[in-house]
Amino acid sequence: MVDRRRHGVLLVICWLLSAALFVFLFITYNNTKLYGAMTWWFFLTIPLIGWTWGFFNDLKDSIEPESRKGPVPPRATDDHR
């Protein structure tokens, strides 16, 4: 798998290409039935949405919480969380 920086750059490039394709289709199919063109654009963009979701989940999971300093205070017996 590619490293995180390259992965982010590829995501940005893919989103820019997706936006450019959307604008191109919108201009090309102006005042006509746009449904077919937008359907293909959406099917090409669905994997990109999933890839982006996974990228941000990986970023979130890679951040380690700070370790606590000192002992953990004991919980009260009536504290029901």
MOKA-V186868 format. One record per backbone hydrogen bond with DSSP energy under -1.0 kcal/mol. CO is the residue of the C=O (numbers start at 1). NH is the residue of the N-H. If there is no record, write none. Layout:
CO,NH / CO,NH
//
This chain:
3,7 / 4,8 / 5,9 / 6,10 / 7,11 / 8,12 / 9,13 / 10,14 / 11,15 / 12,16 / 13,17 / 14,18 / 15,19 / 16,20 / 17,21 / 18,22 / 19,23 / 20,24 / 21,25 / 22,26 / 23,27 / 24,28 / 25,29 / 27,30 / 29,32 / 34,38 / 35,39 / 36,40 / 37,41 / 38,42 / 39,43 / 40,44 / 41,45 / 42,46 / 45,49 / 46,50 / 47,51 / 48,52 / 49,53 / 50,54 / 51,55 / 52,56 / 53,57 / 54,58 / 55,59 / 56,60 / 57,61 / 58,62 / 76,79
//
